[in-house]
Amino acid sequence: MIRSILFLLLSFLTLSLKAQDLIPLPVKWEKKTGTFSAKNALDIVVLNPDLRSQAEYLKNILPKGNHQILSKPGSKNSIILALSKNDLLGTEGYSLSVKEKEIRITANTSNGIFYGIQTLRQLLHDGQVSQGEILDYPRFGWRGLMLDVSRHFFTVEEVKKYIDVMSQYKLNVFHWHLTDDEGWRIEIKSHPKLTEKGAWRVERHGRFGDQRPYPKEGEENTYGGFYTQEQIKDVIRYAAERNITIVPEIDLPGHSMALLTAYPELSTKKEPKFVNPGSKFAEWYGAHEFKMLIENTVNPADEKVYQVINDIMGEVAALFPGEYIHMGGDEAYHGYWEEDPSVQEFMKKNQLKDTKELQAYFVRRVNDIIASKGKKMIGWDEILDGGGLPKSTAVMSWRGTSGGIKAAKEGHYVVMSPTTYAYLDYTQGDKSVENPIYSDLSLARTYELEPVPDGVEPKYILGGQGNLWAEVIPTLNFAFYMAYPRALAIAEKVWSPKGASDFNGFLKRLDTYFTRFDEAGIPISKAVYEPVVEVKKEGEKYFLHLKTYWPGAEVYYSLNNTYPVKYSSKYEGPVEIPNGDLKLRTQTIKDGKELGRELIIPREDLIKRAK
């Protein structure tokens, strides 16, 4: 009898703890004792006909059962969806009330109902929902996640799955990076060569760069793909059902090798081009300084360029119902413009003192084209360079936050997506177990994102966004692994009130989501389990420093080539690294359970890390 009571008590406590694991955290949450049972057939009551689609969505995500959609309450436990007027909730907020026999979700709009359903989805554990009252609404209107489908192509179904997962965590802007040097992915009926030629490249494997050779003469272009306009309409509908606006990006004037493969006459040299298969085509010098080895910019002095852009943007604007079109504007190399006599003559004629002003001229022309289609333009923060950016143009700050700060102070709306917090292709764990690229971004660092920098008027900050570039991401499963859980951290930073939680609190809630993603068959990174490994040099000696962020965990290690590590030494403080042919092994342990991967790092690699 006592054992049964203890079991029931433990089960209730486990449910109560899991029920507190919401991401993102709501604005207000009053927790109460008791539960609502969803284990049997439920009545889903729709008090407003406009909410029928939301009821169907809810029915599909509830535990299997003979659930009914009704227009008025019946005799069973019920979930009521209703529209009501509450100015505090805005267009995306909701209230959620959970009682013993009834759950009620109310909002001003169906979008708010959708987010209430997402919260209910997270609260549901083992067929039960803890009782309580939630009032919730977002801090920002732009809560974005970007997917690069140029470097590697993702199918329509894969894009939908990416959208579906982000919608569950109240992200509402899907930035679709559709064009780049490595592929043109959107059908443009007025210029069919963009997909006939620009969507395909020779296939190469492995890391982008030196090890990927240029196409051989006569080699067949077998890798790639594109989305027909009908497929794009289908994705737009799917996203809209999940309260997600799609912002398409057509990257100009740089990153245009795919476009120039189709229409080489739009470059200054007018030479035949190829869609880049990931080969080295630039020299990088650091601090965003580089030199292109192959021309990948359109010619801003050629009127035909603007005619083609007008055609492209016309079809893009007709497809996408959202407010913004993204024009790129980043990393445009000016060297070929500086060398071309006709471009130099054009600059003199238009009183443009340098190529920064020339790019600014190009940006304004593209802005006018997009505005003529009834849309607003947004671009990466380089569109500020050269001055004269129309106030109606929004800026996406990626080179840190400085571009966003400058733009906001000039009266532009801003989306914060700085590399230092929001670039999700960056290495997120130890390089001994992750693909090393040119920079690192830990989950802890991502959680420090603050979209409104000091000294900036909040009204100019639309929100924030995580960006997933795909040079090293060839599959959807790996895209999920790289995006999450850092995308969850961003979701909380752009939805929840400022200061709603600290990183330790976020991690305590995150453990439940590792299980959720595992159960859904979606691989996400658990690198945060693993220790941060640092080496500091003091005189001629090297000292090992280990740190774990995981609450209540300890790190065990060996420096003498022995294992299993869980039976080695517990890390208590800096340890001198001895000389010799040896490897560091580490393992995070909590409550006797191994967390994350064992790290194995040779001594020579440790020494290279010394600071």
C-alpha positions in Angstrom: 0.0 0.0 0.0 2.8 2.4 1.0 4.7 1.5 -2.2 1.6 2.3 -4.3 1.1 5.6 -2.7 4.7 6.5 -3.2 4.5 5.5 -6.8 1.4 7.6 -7.4 3.1 10.6 -5.6 6.2 10.2 -7.7 4.2 10.0 -10.9 2.4 13.2 -10.0 5.6 15.0 -9.1 7.2 13.9 -12.4 4.1 15.2 -14.3 4.2 18.4 -12.4 7.9 19.0 -13.1 7.5 18.2 -16.8 4.5 20.5 -17.0 6.8 23.3 -16.0 9.1 22.7 -19.0 7.7 25.2 -21.5 9.9 26.8 -24.2 9.4 29.6 -24.7 8.3 30.7 -21.2 4.9 32.5 -21.1 4.3 36.0 -19.8 2.2 34.9 -16.9 1.6 31.4 -15.5 -0.4 30.5 -12.4 0.2 26.8 -11.6 -2.5 24.9 -9.8 -2.8 21.4 -8.4 -4.7 18.6 -10.2 -4.8 17.5 -13.8 -7.0 17.4 -16.9 -7.2 13.9 -18.5 -6.9 13.6 -22.2 -6.5 9.9 -22.2 -10.1 9.3 -23.4 -12.2 10.7 -26.1 -12.5 14.5 -25.9 -15.0 17.1 -27.2 -13.2 19.9 -29.1 -15.6 22.8 -29.0 -15.4 25.5 -31.6 -17.3 28.6 -30.5 -16.3 30.5 -33.7 -16.6 29.0 -37.2 -13.3 30.6 -38.2 -11.5 28.3 -35.8 -12.6 25.0 -37.4 -9.1 24.5 -39.1 -7.4 25.1 -35.7 -9.7 22.4 -34.2 -8.7 20.0 -36.9 -5.1 20.7 -36.3 -5.6 20.1 -32.5 -7.4 16.9 -33.1 -4.5 15.5 -35.1 -1.9 16.2 -32.4 -3.9 14.9 -29.4 -3.4 11.3 -28.2 -5.3 8.9 -30.4 -9.0 8.7 -29.5 -12.5 9.2 -30.8 -12.3 13.0 -30.4 -15.2 15.0 -31.8 -15.4 18.6 -33.0 -18.6 20.3 -31.8 -20.1 23.7 -31.8 -21.2 23.5 -28.2 -20.0 21.6 -25.1 -21.0 18.0 -24.7 -20.7 15.6 -21.8 -17.1 14.6 -22.1 -14.0 16.4 -21.0 -13.7 19.3 -23.5 -11.2 21.7 -25.0 -12.9 24.9 -26.0 -11.5 27.3 -28.6 -12.9 30.8 -28.6 -12.3 34.3 -29.9 -12.7 37.2 -27.6 -11.5 40.8 -27.3 -8.4 41.4 -25.1 -6.2 44.3 -26.1 -3.3 43.0 -24.0 -3.0 39.9 -26.2 -2.6 41.6 -29.6 -2.7 39.5 -32.7 -0.7 36.5 -31.5 -1.3 36.3 -27.8 -3.7 33.9 -26.0 -5.0 32.8 -22.7 -5.1 29.1 -21.6 -7.1 27.9 -18.7 -6.8 24.2 -17.6 -9.4 22.9 -15.2 -10.3 19.3 -14.2 -12.9 18.8 -16.9 -12.3 21.7 -19.3 -9.4 23.4 -21.2 -10.2 26.8 -22.7 -8.0 28.6 -25.2 -9.1 32.2 -26.0 -7.4 34.8 -28.3 -8.2 37.8 -30.5 -7.3 35.9 -33.6 -6.8 32.3 -34.9 -3.1 32.9 -34.8 -3.3 33.4 -31.0 -5.4 30.2 -30.8 -2.6 28.4 -32.7 0.0 29.4 -30.2 -2.3 28.4 -27.3 -2.5 25.0 -28.9 1.3 24.8 -29.1 1.5 25.6 -25.4 -1.1 22.9 -24.7 0.9 20.5 -26.8 3.9 21.1 -24.6 1.9 20.8 -21.4 0.5 17.4 -22.4 2.4 14.5 -20.8 1.2 10.9 -20.7 -2.3 11.9 -21.6 -2.6 14.5 -18.8 -2.3 18.3 -18.5 -1.5 20.1 -15.2 -4.1 22.6 -14.2 -3.3 26.3 -14.3 -3.9 29.7 -15.9 -1.6 31.1 -18.6 -1.6 34.6 -20.2 0.9 34.9 -23.0 1.9 37.1 -25.9 5.1 37.7 -27.8 7.8 40.3 -27.1 8.6 40.7 -30.9 6.6 40.3 -34.1 9.6 38.9 -36.1 10.7 35.6 -34.7 12.6 34.1 -37.5 14.6 31.1 -38.7 16.5 31.0 -42.0 17.3 28.0 -44.2 19.8 28.1 -47.0 18.6 25.8 -49.9 21.2 26.9 -52.4 24.4 25.4 -51.0 22.4 22.2 -50.5 18.9 21.6 -51.9 16.1 20.5 -49.7 12.8 19.0 -51.1 9.4 20.5 -50.5 8.6 17.9 -47.9 11.8 18.6 -46.1 11.1 22.4 -46.1 7.7 21.7 -44.7 9.1 19.6 -41.9 11.5 22.4 -41.0 8.6 24.9 -41.0 6.4 22.6 -38.9 9.0 22.2 -36.1 9.8 25.9 -35.9 6.1 26.7 -35.7 5.8 24.5 -32.5 8.1 26.9 -30.7 6.2 30.1 -31.8 8.7 31.1 -34.5 6.7 32.9 -37.2 9.1 34.0 -40.0 10.7 31.5 -42.4 13.5 33.2 -44.3 14.0 31.2 -47.4 17.4 31.8 -48.9 16.5 30.8 -52.5 19.5 31.9 -54.6 23.3 32.0 -54.3 26.4 31.0 -56.1 25.7 27.3 -55.6 22.2 27.2 -57.1 19.1 29.1 -58.2 16.0 27.4 -56.5 12.9 29.3 -57.7 11.1 29.0 -61.0 11.0 32.4 -62.8 8.8 31.8 -65.9 10.0 34.9 -67.7 13.6 33.7 -67.5 13.6 29.9 -67.7 17.4 29.6 -68.0 17.6 30.5 -64.3 16.4 27.0 -63.4 17.4 25.2 -66.6 21.0 26.2 -66.0 21.3 27.9 -62.7 19.6 25.2 -60.6 22.2 22.5 -61.4 25.9 21.9 -60.8 28.4 19.1 -61.0 28.4 16.9 -57.9 31.2 17.1 -55.4 31.5 15.7 -51.9 33.2 16.7 -48.7 34.0 20.1 -47.4 33.6 23.3 -49.4 36.9 24.8 -50.6 40.2 23.6 -52.0 39.2 19.9 -52.1 36.3 20.4 -54.4 37.6 20.8 -57.9 36.0 23.1 -60.6 33.8 21.4 -63.2 35.7 19.5 -65.9 35.0 20.3 -69.5 31.9 18.4 -70.6 31.1 17.2 -67.1 27.3 16.7 -66.5 25.5 18.8 -64.0 23.7 16.2 -61.9 23.2 17.9 -58.4 20.5 20.4 -57.6 16.9 21.1 -58.0 14.4 24.0 -57.8 10.8 24.7 -56.7 8.1 25.3 -59.3 5.8 28.1 -58.6 3.0 25.7 -57.8 5.3 24.0 -55.2 6.1 27.4 -53.7 2.4 28.2 -53.4 1.9 24.8 -51.6 4.7 25.7 -49.1 3.2 29.1 -48.6 -0.2 27.6 -47.8 1.4 25.1 -45.4 3.3 27.8 -43.6 0.3 30.1 -43.4 -1.7 27.3 -41.6 1.1 27.4 -39.0 1.1 31.2 -38.7 4.4 31.5 -40.5 5.2 34.2 -43.0 7.8 33.4 -45.6 10.4 36.0 -46.6 12.0 35.0 -49.9 15.6 36.1 -50.5 17.0 36.8 -54.0 20.6 37.6 -53.2 22.0 40.5 -55.2 24.3 42.0 -56.5 26.9 39.4 -55.2 26.4 35.7 -54.6 25.1 35.6 -58.2 27.1 32.9 -60.0 24.0 30.8 -60.6 22.2 33.8 -62.1 25.3 34.6 -64.2 25.6 31.0 -65.4 22.1 31.4 -66.9 22.8 35.0 -68.2 26.6 35.7 -68.3 25.9 38.9 -70.2 24.7 40.5 -67.0 28.2 40.6 -65.6 31.0 43.0 -66.5 33.2 40.4 -68.2 30.3 38.7 -69.9 32.3 35.4 -69.7 30.6 32.0 -69.4 30.1 30.9 -65.8 29.3 27.7 -63.9 27.2 27.1 -60.8 29.8 26.7 -58.1 29.9 23.1 -56.7 31.5 24.4 -53.5 35.0 25.0 -55.0 37.3 27.7 -53.7 36.4 30.9 -55.6 37.5 33.6 -53.2 40.5 34.5 -51.0 39.4 35.5 -47.5 41.6 37.9 -45.4 39.5 38.2 -42.2 37.3 41.0 -40.9 34.9 40.5 -43.9 37.7 41.4 -46.4 38.0 39.2 -49.5 38.9 38.9 -53.1 36.8 37.0 -55.6 38.7 34.7 -58.0 35.6 34.4 -60.3 33.2 37.2 -61.0 29.9 36.6 -59.1 28.4 40.1 -59.1 25.9 41.5 -61.6 26.9 44.7 -63.4 25.2 47.7 -61.7 25.9 49.9 -64.7 23.9 47.8 -67.1 20.3 48.7 -67.6 19.5 45.2 -68.7 20.3 44.0 -65.2 17.5 46.1 -63.7 15.1 44.8 -66.4 15.8 41.2 -65.4 15.6 42.1 -61.7 12.2 43.8 -62.4 10.9 40.6 -64.0 12.2 38.4 -61.2 10.9 40.6 -58.4 7.5 40.8 -60.1 7.1 37.1 -60.1 8.4 36.8 -56.6 6.1 39.5 -55.3 3.1 37.8 -57.0 3.9 34.5 -55.3 4.6 35.5 -51.7 1.9 37.4 -49.8 4.2 38.6 -47.0 5.2 42.2 -46.5 9.0 41.9 -47.3 11.3 40.6 -50.0 15.0 40.1 -49.0 17.5 41.4 -51.6 20.6 40.0 -50.0 23.2 42.8 -50.5 26.0 41.1 -48.6 29.5 40.3 -49.6 29.5 42.0 -53.0 33.0 42.1 -54.3 33.7 45.4 -56.1 37.0 44.5 -57.8 35.5 43.7 -61.2 33.5 47.0 -61.1 36.7 48.9 -60.4 38.4 47.3 -63.3 35.7 47.8 -65.9 35.9 51.1 -68.0 32.1 51.2 -68.7 31.3 50.9 -65.0 33.8 53.7 -64.2 32.2 55.9 -66.9 28.8 55.2 -65.4 30.1 56.2 -61.9 31.4 59.5 -63.3 28.1 60.2 -65.1 26.1 59.6 -62.0 28.5 61.4 -59.7 29.3 58.3 -57.6 32.7 58.8 -55.9 33.5 55.2 -55.2 32.1 51.6 -55.5 30.4 51.8 -52.1 28.2 54.6 -53.5 27.8 52.5 -56.7 26.4 49.6 -54.6 24.2 52.1 -52.7 22.8 53.2 -56.1 22.2 49.6 -57.0 20.4 49.0 -53.7 18.1 52.0 -54.2 17.2 50.8 -57.7 16.3 47.4 -56.4 14.4 49.0 -53.5 12.4 51.0 -56.0 11.6 47.9 -58.1 10.4 45.9 -55.0 8.4 48.9 -53.8 6.7 49.1 -57.3 5.5 45.5 -56.7 3.7 46.6 -53.5 6.4 45.1 -51.2 9.0 46.4 -48.7 12.7 45.5 -49.0 14.9 44.1 -46.4 18.6 43.3 -46.8 21.8 42.4 -45.0 23.5 45.3 -43.2 25.8 46.1 -46.1 22.9 47.8 -47.7 23.6 50.7 -45.3 27.1 51.2 -46.9 27.3 54.2 -49.2 24.3 56.0 -47.6 21.0 57.1 -49.0 19.0 54.0 -48.0 15.3 54.8 -48.0 13.7 54.8 -44.6 11.1 52.2 -45.7 13.9 49.6 -46.1 14.5 47.3 -43.2 18.0 46.0 -42.3 19.0 42.5 -41.1 22.1 42.9 -38.9 24.5 40.0 -39.3 28.0 41.5 -38.9 27.5 41.7 -35.1 25.0 44.2 -33.8 26.7 47.4 -35.0 24.8 47.5 -38.4 21.5 47.1 -36.6 22.3 49.8 -34.1 23.3 52.2 -36.9 20.2 51.4 -38.9 17.9 51.9 -36.0 19.5 55.2 -35.2 18.8 56.2 -38.8 15.2 55.3 -38.4 15.1 51.9 -40.2 13.4 48.8 -38.9 15.9 46.1 -37.9 16.0 42.3 -37.5 18.8 41.2 -35.3 20.6 38.1 -36.5 24.3 38.6 -35.6 26.9 36.0 -36.3 28.0 36.3 -32.6 24.7 34.8 -31.4 22.5 33.6 -34.2 24.6 31.7 -36.9 23.5 28.2 -36.4 26.0 26.6 -38.8 28.8 27.5 -36.5 30.4 24.7 -34.4 28.3 24.2 -31.3 30.4 21.6 -29.4 34.0 20.5 -28.9 35.9 20.3 -32.2 37.0 16.8 -31.3 33.5 15.6 -31.9 32.0 18.2 -34.2 32.7 19.5 -37.7 35.0 22.4 -37.2 34.3 25.5 -39.3 35.6 29.0 -39.1 33.8 30.0 -35.9 32.1 28.6 -32.8 28.8 29.3 -31.2 27.7 27.6 -28.0 24.2 27.2 -26.8 25.2 29.4 -23.8 26.3 32.2 -26.1 23.1 32.0 -28.2 21.0 32.3 -25.1 22.7 35.7 -24.4 21.1 37.2 -27.5 19.4 40.5 -26.7 17.6 41.9 -29.8 17.4 45.4 -28.4 21.0 46.8 -27.8 21.6 49.5 -25.3 20.9 53.0 -26.6 18.4 51.8 -29.3 14.7 52.7 -29.4 12.9 49.4 -29.1 10.2 50.5 -31.6 12.8 50.0 -34.4 13.6 46.4 -33.6 11.3 44.1 -35.4 12.8 41.0 -33.7 15.5 38.5 -34.1 16.4 35.5 -36.2 18.6 32.4 -36.4 20.4 31.7 -39.7 21.3 28.2 -41.0 23.8 28.3 -43.8 24.1 25.0 -45.6 27.7 24.7 -46.8 28.3 21.9 -44.3 24.7 20.7 -44.1 23.7 18.2 -46.8 20.7 16.6 -45.1 17.6 17.7 -43.2 18.5 15.6 -40.2 21.8 17.4 -39.9 20.0 20.7 -40.4 17.9 19.9 -37.3 21.0 18.8 -35.4 22.7 22.1 -36.2 19.7 24.3 -35.7 18.4 22.9 -32.4 18.5 23.5 -29.5 20.0 26.8 -30.4 16.8 27.7 -32.2 14.9 27.0 -29.0 17.1 29.6 -27.2 16.4 32.1 -29.9 12.7 31.3 -29.8 12.6 32.1 -26.1 14.6 35.4 -26.6 12.2 36.7 -29.2 8.9 35.6 -27.5 9.3 35.7 -23.7 9.6 38.9 -21.7 13.2 40.1 -21.2 14.8 38.4 -18.3 12.1 35.8 -18.0 14.8 33.1 -17.3 18.5 32.7 -17.0 20.5 30.1 -18.9 20.5 27.7 -15.9 16.7 27.8 -15.9 16.6 27.3 -19.6 18.7 24.1 -19.3 16.5 22.7 -16.6 13.6 22.9 -19.0 15.6 21.8 -22.0 16.2 18.2 -20.8 12.5 17.4 -21.5 12.9 18.6 -25.0 15.8 16.3 -25.7 13.4 13.5 -24.9 10.6 15.1 -27.0 12.8 15.4 -30.1 14.1 11.8 -29.6 10.6 10.5 -29.5 9.7 12.5 -32.7 12.8 11.0 -34.4 14.4 14.4 -34.9 18.1 14.5 -34.1 19.2 17.6 -32.2 22.5 18.5 -30.6 23.2 17.5 -27.0 26.6 19.1 -27.1 25.7 21.2 -24.1 26.0 18.1 -21.9 29.8 18.0 -22.7 32.4 20.1 -20.9 34.1 23.2 -22.3 37.8 22.3 -22.6 40.3 25.1 -22.2 44.0 25.2 -21.9 46.0 28.0 -20.3 49.7 28.4 -20.4 51.6 29.6 -17.3 55.3 30.0 -17.9 56.4 26.7 -19.5 53.5 24.7 -18.1 50.0 24.0 -19.5 47.0 23.7 -17.4 43.7 22.0 -18.2 40.4 23.8 -17.3 37.1 22.0 -17.6 33.6 23.5 -17.2 30.1 22.1 -17.5 27.0 24.2 -17.9 24.7 21.4 -17.1 22.9 21.8 -13.7 24.0 19.3 -11.1 26.5 17.6 -13.3 30.2 16.8 -12.7 33.1 16.1 -15.1 35.3 13.1 -14.9 38.6 13.0 -16.8 41.8 11.0 -17.4 45.2 12.2 -18.7 46.9 8.9 -18.5 45.3 7.0 -21.5 43.0 5.0 -19.2 39.3 4.4 -19.4 36.3 4.1 -18.7 36.4 7.7 -17.8 33.5 7.5 -15.3 35.9 5.6 -13.0 38.7 8.2 -13.4 39.2 11.5 -11.5 36.5 14.0 -10.8 37.5 17.5 -12.0 37.9 19.8 -9.0 40.1 22.5 -10.5 42.9 23.3 -13.0 45.2 20.3 -13.7 48.7 20.4 -15.1 49.0 18.6 -18.4 52.1 16.3 -18.2 54.4 15.6 -21.1 54.1 12.4 -23.0 52.2 10.5 -25.6 48.8 10.9 -24.0 45.2 11.8 -24.5 42.6 13.7 -22.5 39.3 11.8 -22.0 36.3 13.5 -20.4 32.8 12.4 -19.5 30.0 14.4 -17.9 28.2 12.5 -15.1 24.9 13.3 -13.3 23.3 11.1 -10.7 25.6 8.3 -11.9 24.4 8.6 -15.5 26.7 9.5 -18.4 25.6 12.5 -20.3 26.7 13.4 -23.8 29.7 12.0 -25.6 33.1 11.1 -24.3 35.7 13.6 -25.5 39.1 12.2 -26.6 41.7 14.9 -27.4 45.4 14.2 -28.0 47.9 16.2 -26.0 49.2 18.0 -29.2 45.7 19.2 -29.9 45.3 20.4 -26.3 48.5 22.4 -26.5 47.2 24.1 -29.7 44.3 25.4 -27.7 46.6 27.2 -25.1 45.9 30.8 -24.4 
